[in-house]
Each structure stands twice: as structure tokens, then as C-alpha cells.
């Protein structure tokens, strides 16, 4: 087998920008630098680039362009959804219902809102990370203004029953937000079929640039202005727009739509090849997350008796990029809040590794990981005081 310098299997953390994305961005980093709020020609060019990207992103999720607002990324979009709905509600319902396994951008925002007088209820999930819609229904009260449930978990890859939850929310008269950062561009996402009122997305998860995202807000949903100081994004988010980033996001969305039909089954086959290969090659290894309702590119395994950080560092020495826990909390020493919510014991939660595949992943790379990981695990277990 030829030498492999880098095997990148951390696409859930970020993706390499596609060539088409870099090409779309380049003019707005050089010659087309006009402020989109200006009246002269190069300003109008920038404004046109934003609106083109808005149409491209809207088409990817089956929304109207006027329902898409650009942000700095998924975290800002999550903040805008939760804070915006509650602050727009005035003296009406003041509570949020969410789950224990949400991204920190949702969980910490909910906790912040609690600290200033709003209410929050955190619903449990089962051992595979799946939330029961009946539990969401039971948690909704007359004081509930918003339910927020992620479309797919960023760590274990479990896909949640959003369409079922949306029917419950509509019957109760409450808004539904979903963090779809891990799904938009990676599996088909249709806001009409899902029935959501708001949806968060991030360009760098679908081969676009970092530092730009968007939020879908269904027409008629009341959301308070998030950043004050200007009329950009139809008054929702002040500040001169990141033209290059937005143009790149639009190109990434168009590319994702074109590739979706062929990409998903190919990556899913590679995912199964990797999962089956690792589970058959090593003892005391489990697949975390739901085996069926799962992202097509996610393989999250628990390896008993050793720490995920040590495994990832050893994988790095043979050129394999993977992660332990979520990318946003990789420097934390605490075990994953997602795994703890799934009922994984604390010691075992420390031994998790996430492999997330992408559009460039090959069979050769998958087989290389299956070859390299077992001897690494064997060496680390030989040194571990936890090994039986």
C-alpha cells in the first residue's frame, strides 16, 4: 500500500473548502470590495453577490430567499433563535424546551436565559441519543415559547425525529428551532417537510469558509433584532457583511445540492466499512449513537480502558485526523456531556473517538485506519492501569 501522508476523518469539526468555493470567494477578496450598502457600481456588485448566495442557500433547504439571514456561523444562529424568540415575546410565554445533548451554543444560551429570568426544561434521550417526541410533548406547558431540538447530534451522529416533533409543536402553538449544522449539505434537508420555524446552518461544515453561517426563519415568525447598529440583513443583524464568505457559502450550497444524490450512499458505504472493520478488529469496543437513525458519515466508537485523547494523539503520528468529544470542547478535560446523557459511564466516556468521513474519503483511507488503530489500542491498553 502506498504511503498516506494525511487521512482526514474529522469532517464533523470542519471541512476543507472546495475549489469551487475558493473560486467564488476570490473576486470579493480582491477587486470586488465594495460595501454592499453603497449606491455605486462596485457596492451594487457586492449586494448582488449576497442575494445570489441567499438564493443558493435557500434552494438547498427548500426555503424562500427572504427567509434566510446570514450570520457568523451556527453558534450565532442558535443564539439568535433562542434569544430572539423569547425577547420578541414580550409578556407572553417565556420558557424553552430542549434536550440534554444539544450543542453548547444551545445549552449555554438556554442556561444564560435562565439566569436572567426565563425558563428552560432539558429533556432526556435514550441510550442511542434519540429523543422521544412524547417526552417533548410532556415537557411543553402554557409557558413554553420555543422548542429547540438538533437535527443530528454533532458527536454521535444520531438523527432526531424532527418532523414528528414539529407536529407536536404546531398543535401546542409553540415555535420549533433545529440546529442543522451537521445535516445541511450532508443529507437532504427540507424545511417544509420538517415543519420547523427556524433552522441553523454553518458554511464550514459543507466545504465552505469558516466564519459564516445562516439561519432560516419561517415567514411570520417573530424574532427580535439580534445585533443593533445598522439595517443589514433586513434589520436583523447589523454590521457590514462578509461578502467573500457569503459568496463562498452560496457556492458550497450549490455544490452540495448537485452532489447530494451520489455523495450520500457512497459515504454511507464507507462509514459501514469503517465501523464494521473496527468493531471486528478489536475487543471491548462499542458503537455509540443510534445504529439506524444516523448521519451517513459518522463513526463514533467507545474504546474501553484507555483515553480518547491518547488515541487521537497516536493516530496523528500515523497521519490520521480524528477527534475525541466535540471539536468545540476539545480542550476540556470533562467527559462529553452527550455521552453522559446517553448513560455512558464517566470512565468509558473518556475513551471515545469520532471519525467523520467526507466527500474526498476513499476506501484506501478507511482500510488504512482499520489497519493502524488496533495496534495503537493494544499498546495503550498495555500501559493502562484500567486494563483487565
GUGU-278739 format. One record per atom (N, C-alpha, C, O): residue in one letter; y, x, z. Coordinates in steps of 0.05 Angstrom, whole numbers, plus 5000, padded with zeros to 4 digits. Atoms other than C-alpha are relative to their C-alpha. Example, Ala and Ser with C-alpha at 12.3 -4.5 7.8 and 13.67 -1.06 7.14 Angstrom:
<atoms>
A497650185000/A491052465156/A502450185000/A502450395013/S497649844999/S497952735143/S502249855014/S504449955018/
</atoms>
This chain:
<atoms>
X497650175000/X500050005000/X502550185000/X502650375015/X497549845001/X506950274982/X501649975025/X501449765039/X498450004975/X511650445038/X502249784999/X503549754979/X497950214998/X516149875061/X502150105020/X501550155044/X497949894982/X522850115090/X500949795020/X501249845044/X499150214982/X525249455118/X498749734992/X498849654969/X501150275004/X521648785126/X501849825018/X501549825042/X498150174985/X527048285146/X498849735005/X498649574986/X501250264992/X523947695183/X501649885023/X500549795043/X498350124980/X529947455223/X502149824986/X504549824994/X498150175015/X533046955175/X501149775016/X503249665009/X498850214982/X534046445231/X502450105014/X504149955023/X497649884988/X539046935260/X502350024980/X504649944986/X498149995022/X542647065195/X498550074974/X496350184975/X501249955026/X541147125121/X501750204984/X504250204988/X498449835017/X543247655071/X501549844979/X500349674965/X498550155020/X548847385027/X498850044972/X498250264964/X501049995027/X546347214957/X502050124982/X504450114987/X498249885020/X549247574897/X502049794989/X504349864985/X498250215010/X552046914872/X502249945020/X504449865012/X498050044980/X555646834938/X502250215000/X504650165000/X498149785001/X558847524936/X501849974976/X504250034977/X498450035024/X561047394865/X502149785002/X504349814992/X498150224996/X564246734884/X502350075018/X504649975015/X498049924981/X568047054941/X501950214990/X504350204997/X498449775008/X570647674906/X502849954990/X504650084999/X497250045010/X576647384869/X501949925023/X504349995021/X498250094978/X579347084934/X500450215021/X502050175040/X499649774983/X578847754969/X501850204986/X502750404998/X498449815016/X582848094913/X502449864988/X504649865000/X497750105015/X587247744862/X500949725007/X503349665005/X499350284995/X586947014882/X500549965030/X498949835044/X499549984972/X590047104950/X502049795011/X502849805034/X497950184993/X594946524951/X499349825023/X497049745027/X500450194978/X595946085012/X499649724988/X501249634972/X500550265013/X592845404994/X502049785007/X502049574994/X497950204994/X598645035026/X502550044983/X504349884984/X497749945017/X603545354977/X500049834975/X498049734966/X499750175024/X606244984916/X499650164974/X499250034953/X500249855024/X605945564866/X497150044991/X495249975005/X502650005014/X600145714819/X497750135016/X495650025018/X502249874986/X596146214860/X499349865026/X497049895036/X500750174977/X596645754920/X498349774992/X496449695005/X501650235010/X594145174879/X497150094993/X495349934996/X502749895006/X588245614856/X498350015025/X495949945024/X501549994975/X586245724928/X499249725009/X497049685019/X500550274992/X586844984943/X497749884983/X496049744994/X502250105017/X582344824883/X497350125008/X495349995006/X502549874991/X577245324908/X498849865024/X496449835026/X500950144976/X576844974975/X498849734992/X496649665002/X501050265007/X575944294943/X497550014984/X495749844986/X502549965014/X570644554896/X497750055020/X495549935017/X502149944980/X566744834955/X499449755017/X497149715024/X500550244984/X567644184993/X498149814984/X496349694996/X501850165016/X564343814935/X497250124999/X495249975000/X502749875001/X558644324932/X498549965027/X496149905026/X501350044974/X557244275007/X499249715004/X497149645013/X500550294997/X557743515006/X497649924983/X495949764992/X502250075017/X552843474948/X497350095012/X495349955009/X502549904988/X547643884987/X498949815021/X496549795024/X500950174979/X547443375043/X500449704993/X500149535011/X499650275009/X548942745002/X502249865015/X501949635025/X497750114987/X555742625033/X502349984979/X502150094957/X497650005016/X562542465004/X501750245007/X501850325030/X498449764994/X567143074998/X502149955023/X502650145038/X498050054979/X572342735043/X498849975028/X500349935047/X501350004974/X567142725099/X499350285009/X498050305030/X500749724993/X566443485100/X502550155008/X504550154994/X497749854990/X571143915142/X499050295006/X496950335019/X500849724997/X570744675141/X500950115028/X503050045038/X499549884974/X570345065207/X499350294999/X498850404978/X500849714999/X568845775230/X497050045003/X496150265002/X502949974997/X561445625239/X498849775015/X500149585023/X501450214986/X556145205273/X500949955028/X501149725037/X499150044972/X558645325343/X502649845002/X502849665019/X497550155000/X565645075327/X499449714992/X500649525004/X500750275009/X562644475291/X498849845023/X499549605026/X501250144977/X558444295352/X502249935021/X502249715031/X497950064981/X564544355397/X501849784990/X502649605006/X498350215012/X568643925350/X498849735003/X500149535009/X501450264999/X563443385350/X500049895029/X500949665033/X500250104973/X562443335425/X502749945013/X503249735023/X497350044987/X569543435449/X501749804984/X503149644996/X498450185017/X572543065390/X499549715004/X501349555006/X500750284996/X568742415401/X500949915027/X502149695030/X499350084973/X569842395476/X503149985003/X504149795015/X497150014997/X577242565471/X501349784984/X503449694991/X498950225016/X578342045417/X499449735012/X500649535004/X500950254988/X575041515461/X501949885020/X501549645028/X498150114981/X580741435509/X498749915026/X497350065039/X501150114975/X578740975567/X497249884995/X496149755013/X502750115006/X572140785532/X497850175012/X498350325031/X502249854989/X565241075545/X500550305000/X501850414981/X499249724996/X565541795570/X497550185004/X497850405014/X502449844995/X558342055571/X498650094974/X498949974953/X501649895022/X553842475526/X497149995008/X496550045032/X502949964996/X546242455519/X499150214980/X499750204957/X501149795017/X542943085493/X497350095011/X496249965028/X502749904991/X536543495502/X500250275014/X502350405012/X500149744986/X534544095543/X499750244981/X500150474990/X500649775018/X533044515481/X502250054979/X501850204960/X497849975019/X539744475445/X501050294999/X500550455018/X498649755002/X543545085421/X502150025022/X503149815031/X498049974978/X548245375474/X502749884993/X504249805010/X497450115008/X554145125433/X500149705007/X502349605011/X500150284991/X551944415451/X499749995030/X501249855044/X500550014971/X549244545521/X502450085016/X503249955035/X497749904984/X555244945546/X502449834996/X504049805014/X497850185004/X560144465514/X499649755017/X501549655029/X500650234983/X556643885550/X500650065029/X501749905044/X499549914972/X556944275615/X503050025006/X503949955027/X497149994997/X564344415604/X501249735003/X502949685020/X498950274999/X565743685591/X499449875027/X501049725038/X500750104973/X562043515656/X502150115020/X502949965038/X498249884980/X566643995693/X502849885000/X504349925019/X497450125001/X572843615670/X499949695002/X501849554994/X500250284993/X570242925688/X498449824981/X498149584987/X501750165017/X565842695631/X497150015010/X496550175028/X502850014991/X558442535640/X498150114979/X498750104955/X502049905019/X552242855609/X497249965011/X496850015035/X502850034992/X544842695611/X498350184981/X498750184957/X501649815015/X539743215589/X497149905000/X495849895021/X502650125003/X533242925562/X497950224996/X498450424983/X502249805003/X526643305568/X498649974973/X498949774960/X501650005024/X522043475510/X497150055008/X496550125030/X502849954993/X514543535505/X499350304996/X501150464991/X500849725000/X510544195504/X500350134973/X500050374971/X499649885026/X511744285430/X502950004992/X503650084970/X497250015006/X519244175434/X500949754987/X503249734978/X499350255013/X519143465407/X501249815021/X500049775042/X498850204982/X523742945439/X498949734992/X498649674968/X500950285005/X521142235446/X502449824997/X504049805015/X497750195004/X526141735416/X500249805022/X502449715029/X499950204978/X524141255472/X501550125024/X502849975039/X498649874978/X526841765522/X503050004995/X504649975014/X497250025007/X533441785485/X501049725005/X503249685017/X499250284996/X533741025486/X500449945029/X502349815037/X499950054971/X532341015561/X502550145012/X503550045033/X497849854989/X537941525573/X502749884993/X504749935007/X497550125008/X543341115537/X500849785019/X499249605025/X498950204982/X547740695582/X502649894987/X503449994967/X497550105010/X554040285571/X502250215000/X504250184986/X498049794999/X557840925587/X499650224979/X501150414978/X500749795020/X554641325531/X501849974975/X501849764963/X498450005024/X559441505475/X498650154977/X499150094953/X501149825021/X555242025438/X497250095008/X496850165031/X502649864997/X548042265429/X500150244982/X500950224959/X500249765017/X547042975404/X497250125002/X496450215024/X502749895001/X540143205383/X499850174975/X500450084953/X500149815023/X538943815339/X497949914980/X495949794987/X501950075021/X535443715273/X497450165002/X495250055000/X502349824996/X530844315283/X500850225020/X503150325018/X499449804979/X530444795341/X500250284988/X498550364972/X499549735011/X533145495326/X498050205009/X497750414997/X502049804990/X527745845367/X497249934991/X495950094977/X502850065006/X521045485359/X499749844975/X497449794966/X500150135026/X522745105295/X499249714999/X498849614977/X500950285000/X520744405317/X502249824988/X504549844995/X498250195013/X523843865273/X500049745015/X497849625019/X499850244983/X526343265313/X500249744983/X501049754960/X500050265015/X525642525292/X502849874999/X503249675012/X497250085000/X533042435277/X500349714989/X501949564999/X499650265012/X532241815233/X499249785020/X500649575022/X500750204979/X528641445290/X502149985021/X502849775030/X497949994980/X533941665339/X502549864990/X503949735005/X497650125010/X539441435293/X499949695001/X501949565006/X500350294998/X536640725291/X500649905029/X501849705033/X499550074972/X536740715367/X503050015006/X504049845020/X497149974994/X543940965369/X501649774987/X503549684999/X498550215014/X546240445318/X499749745016/X501649595019/X500550244984/X543039885359/X501750005025/X502649795034/X498549984975/X546540145421/X503050034995/X504650015014/X497249975006/X553240245386/X501250265008/X503550285015/X499049744993/X553740985401/X499850194976/X498150154959/X500049805022/X555241575355/X497650205003/X496750255026/X502149805000/X549842075336/X500950254985/X501850244962/X499449745012/X551142815323/X497450164999/X495850155017/X502249815001/X545943315299/X500950274992/X502550304973/X499649725007/X546244065298/X497950074979/X495550104985/X501849955022/X543144205230/X500350284988/X499750334965/X499549735009/X544844945226/X497450134989/X497650284969/X502549885009/X537445135218/X498849864976/X496949964963/X501350165021/X535844595166/X501649994975/X500449994953/X498450035025/X541644525117/X499650254983/X500150484991/X500549785019/X539844945057/X497150105001/X496350254983/X502849904997/X532745075082/X497949784996/X495749844988/X501750235007/X529744375077/X501949784991/X504349804996/X498250215009/X532443745045/X501349865024/X500049785043/X498450144979/X537943425088/X501749794986/X503249854968/X498650225012/X540742745070/X501249845023/X499849705038/X498750134977/X545942455118/X499649704999/X499749575020/X500450295001/X544741755092/X497249925009/X496949735024/X502750054990/X537241775103/X499850055030/X498449905043/X500149934972/X538242095171/X501549805017/X500849745039/X498450194986/X543541595191/X501850125022/X502549985041/X498349874980/X547742095230/X503049954995/X503849894972/X497150035003/X555242035243/X501350274997/X503550284985/X498949735002/X556442785249/X497750204997/X495550155008/X502049805005/X552643405227/X501350274998/X503250314982/X498949735001/X553944135239/X498450184982/X495950164980/X501449815017/X552344695190/X501550275000/X503850285008/X498949735000/X553545445181/X499250154975/X496850154968/X500549875026/X554145845117/X498150235002/X496450264984/X501649765000/X550746475140/X497049955006/X495450145005/X502950074997/X544146105153/X498849934973/X496449904971/X501050075027/X543545945078/X501150194979/X501850104957/X499449795019/X545346605045/X503050004993/X503750104972/X497149995003/X552846505053/X501250205019/X499850355032/X498749814982/X558046915091/X500149905029/X499949675035/X499650074972/X558946945166/X502949915005/X504749984989/X497350084993/X564946625199/X501049754986/X503449704987/X499150255013/X565045975160/X497749805003/X495349875000/X501950214997/X561545315172/X501349744992/X503549744980/X498950265006/X562744575165/X498949795018/X496849835030/X501050244986/X562043905199/X500349764982/X502449714971/X499950265013/X560243255166/X500849805021/X499649785042/X499250224983/X563942675197/X500149744984/X501749724965/X500250255016/X562041985171/X502649855001/X503949835021/X497550145003/X567941595146/X500149775021/X498249615022/X499750214980/X570441145202/X499450105029/X500049965048/X500649894973/X568041595260/X502650125011/X503850294999/X497549914988/X573841725307/X499450275015/X497850285034/X500249744988/X574342465325/X502850125004/X504450124985/X497449894994/X580342785359/X500550264985/X498650414981/X499349745012/X584043355325/X499150235018/X499450225042/X501349794984/X580643995346/X501950245005/X502050355027/X498249784998/X585744555332/X502849904992/X503149804969/X497350105006/X593244385335/X501750224988/X501250464992/X498149805010/X598844725297/X500349994970/X501750164959/X499750025029/X598144515224/X498449774989/X496949635004/X501350235012/X595543995176/X497650074983/X496749904967/X502349935016/X589844375145/X497549835007/X497449715029/X502550164997/X583044025137/X500849715009/X499749605027/X499150284996/X586643355135/X500849955029/X500249735040/X499050034973/X589743475203/X498050055022/X498750045046/X502149974979/X583143615239/X499950285011/X499250325035/X500449724991/X583444375243/X502250174988/X502250254965/X497749845009/X589944765239/X499250294995/X497350395007/X500549725005/X590145465211/X499550054970/X498149894957/X500449935028/X590445795142/X497050044995/X495750195009/X502850005005/X583645715111/X498950274991/X500450434979/X501549775009/X578546265099/X499049954972/X496849864968/X500650085028/X578646185023/X497550144990/X495750004979/X502349865009/X573646725007/X497449905012/X495449864999/X502450104985/X568746485060/X499249724991/X496949674987/X500550275008/X569445765039/X498849994972/X496949844966/X501049995027/X568345934966/X497150105000/X495450004985/X502749914998/X562146324986/X498149795011/X495849785002/X501650214989/X559545745027/X499349804978/X497049714976/X500550185021/X560345294967/X497950104980/X496149954972/X502049885018/X556445774922/X497350005013/X495349954999/X502549994986/X551045834975/X498749725000/X496349694997/X501050275000/X550445074979/X498949924973/X496849804971/X500950065027/X549845004904/X497450154994/X495650044981/X502549855004/X544545554902/X497749885015/X495549865005/X502150124983/X540645234959/X498949744987/X496549704986/X500950255013/X540444564922/X498350064976/X496449924970/X501549945025/X537944894858/X497350125007/X495450074992/X502549864993/X532445294894/X498249835018/X495849905021/X501550144978/X530144774945/X497249924992/X495349985007/X502650115007/X524344464908/X497950214998/X495650175006/X502049795003/X520945124892/X499850175025/X497750285032/X499949814978/X523045514954/X498449905024/X496950065036/X501250104975/X520445065010/X496950035000/X495950155019/X502949964999/X513045044990/X499150295000/X497150365012/X500749715001/X512945794975/X500250135027/X498450275036/X499649884974/X515845985042/X498149895021/X497150035038/X501950134982/X511445485079/X497350134998/X495950185018/X502649865003/X505245815049/X500050285013/X498050365025/X499849744987/X507646495072/X500149985030/X498950145044/X500050054971/X509146215141/X497249965011/X496550085031/X502750064990/X502045955148/X498350264998/X496650305015/X501549755003/X499246615122/X500650195023/X498850325034/X499249834978/X503146995175/X498949905027/X497850055042/X500950114975/X501546525232/X496950025003/X496050115024/X502949994998/X494146485216/X499050295003/X497150345018/X500849724998/X493647235207/X500550125027/X498850275037/X499449894973/X496947405273/X498349875021/X497250015039/X501750134980/X493146885313/X497150084999/X495750095019/X502749915002/X486547115286/X499650305006/X497450385012/X500249714996/X488047855295/X500350085029/X499650315036/X499449924972/X489947835369/X499149785019/X499249545013/X500750194979/X487447505432/X502449955018/X504350105017/X497850084981/X491947155483/X502749984986/X504750084996/X497550055016/X497046965430/X500049704993/X498049594984/X499850285006/X499546255421/X502449954982/X504350104982/X497850085017/X503945905370/X501749805016/X500749605025/X498150174986/X510045595403/X501349804981/X501749874958/X498850205017/X513144955377/X498049814989/X495649844993/X501850215011/X510344355340/X498650114975/X499950224957/X501449895023/X504844555291/X500449864974/X500149974953/X499750175025/X506443995242/X503049954994/X503850014972/X497250055004/X513743795251/X501550265005/X502650315026/X499149724995/X516144505240/X501550104975/X500850034952/X498649875022/X521044895197/X498150164983/X496250294994/X501949865018/X517545195136/X500150305003/X498350444992/X499749704999/X519945905153/X499650115028/X500050355032/X500049924972/X518745935229/X497250065010/X495449895009/X502449934986/X513146305264/X500950115027/X501850345029/X499149924973/X514546345339/X497550025017/X496149825023/X502449964985/X508946655380/X500650105028/X502550255033/X499949904973/X507846785453/X497750205003/X495450144998/X502049794998/X504147445467/X499850075030/X501750185042/X500249974971/X501547475538/X499850295009/X498950464995/X500249754985/X502248055586/X502050224992/X502150435005/X497949805008/X507948425550/X502649864994/X502649614991/X497350125004/X515348315537/X500750004971/X500250204956/X499150035027/X518248075472/X501950224991/X501950314968/X498149805007/X523848585475/X498650264992/X499450394973/X501549765006/X518949165476/X498649974973/X498550164958/X501450055026/X515048855418/X502050044977/X501450174957/X498049985021/X521348785376/X501050284995/X501550374973/X499149725003/X523549495390/X497850174986/X498550344970/X502249865014/X516649755369/X499849914971/X499250084954/X500050095028/X516749325307/X502250134984/X501850204960/X497849875013/X523449625290/X499350294991/X500250384970/X500849735008/X520250325288/X498350004975/X498150214962/X501650015025/X515750095231/X501549834979/X500349744959/X498450135020/X521449745195/X500049704999/X501049584980/X500250295000/X520249025216/X502249885018/X502449965041/X497850134985/X526248605238/X499149725009/X498649554992/X500750264988/X524448025285/X501749975025/X503350145032/X498450044977/X527447725347/X498449895023/X496249785019/X501150124977/X525747515417/X502149825013/X504349915018/X497950194992/X529246895442/X501749944976/X501049994954/X498250075022/X535146645401/X502050234995/X502650385014/X498249785007/X539947115365/X502649995017/X503750205023/X497550034986/X545946835403/X499850095029/X501850135042/X500349924972/X542947035470/X498250245003/X496950285024/X502049785001/X539047665451/X500650215021/X498850375028/X499349814979/X542748085504/X499449905028/X499750055047/X500650114973/X540947625561/X497350085010/X495450124994/X502549924988/X535547815609/X498449755009/X496149775017/X501450244992/X533847095626/X498049914979/X498549964955/X501850105020/X527846775592/X501349774985/X503249644994/X498950215017/X529146285536/X500049735014/X497949645025/X499850274989/X531645605561/X498249814984/X497349614995/X501650175017/X527845295503/X497150015009/X495849815013/X502849984992/X521045575524/X499649895028/X497549775033/X500350114974/X522245395596/X500049694999/X498549565014/X500050295003/X523844685574/X497349894989/X496649674993/X502650075011/X517144675537/X497850035021/X495549965016/X501949974979/X513744845602/X498550275000/X496550315013/X501349735001/X512045575585/X500850145026/X503150155033/X499449854976/X511445985649/X502050234995/X502050344973/X497949815004/X517146475660/X499050274990/X500250384971/X501149745010/X512847105651/X499249984971/X499750174956/X500950035028/X509946845586/X502449954982/X502350044959/X497650055016/X516746625562/X501350264992/X502650284970/X498949735007/X518947355564/X498550134977/X499650324965/X501649875020/X513447525515/X500049864973/X498049864959/X499950155025/X515847115456/X501350174978/X503050344982/X498949875023/X517247365386/X500349794978/X498549634973/X499550195022/X520346965329/X500250164974/X501850344971/X499849915028/X519047135256/X501149774984/X500049554984/X498950215018/X523346735207/X500350124972/X501850314967/X500249905028/X522046825133/X502349894983/X503749714991/X497850085018/X526846765075/X499250004971/X496950054964/X500550025029/X527646695000/X498950264988/X497750254966/X500949755011/X526147434990/X497450105012/X496450315004/X502549914987/X519947485034/X497749994981/X497449804965/X502349975018/X513647704999/X497350005015/X497350045039/X502649984988/X506147675012/X499550285011/X498350315032/X500449734991/X506148425017/X501450055027/X500250185044/X498649974975/X511248395073/X498649865023/X498349975045/X501550154980/X507447865110/X497550155009/X496950175033/X502549854994/X500948265105/X500650265016/X499050345033/X499249764986/X504648885129/X500549945030/X499750105047/X499650074972/X506748525193/X497449945014/X496950025037/X502750054989/X499648275204/X498550265006/X496950275025/X501349744996/X497348995198/X501350165023/X499950295038/X498649834982/X502749305242/X500149895029/X500150055048/X499550114973/X503448825301/X497650045019/X498150115042/X502249974981/X496348845331/X499850265014/X499550275039/X500149744985/X496349595346/X502450045019/X502150175040/X497749984982/X503349535376/X499449845026/X499949945048/X500750164977/X500948975422/X497950145017/X498050145041/X502149864985/X494749375441/X501250235016/X500450275039/X498849784986/X498949985460/X501749905024/X501550015046/X498350114978/X503949575501/X498349885022/X499049915046/X501750124979/X498449195537/X498650225016/X498150185040/X501449784985/X495049855556/X501950115021/X500950225041/X498149904981/X501450035593/X501049785020/X502449845039/X498950224984/X502849345623/X498549965026/X496049955026/X501350064974/X501449205697/X498949725000/X497449645019/X500950285000/X500248475677/X497349964986/X496049754989/X502450035015/X494348605632/X497549985018/X497250135037/X502450054984/X487848345659/X497950224995/X495750215007/
</atoms>
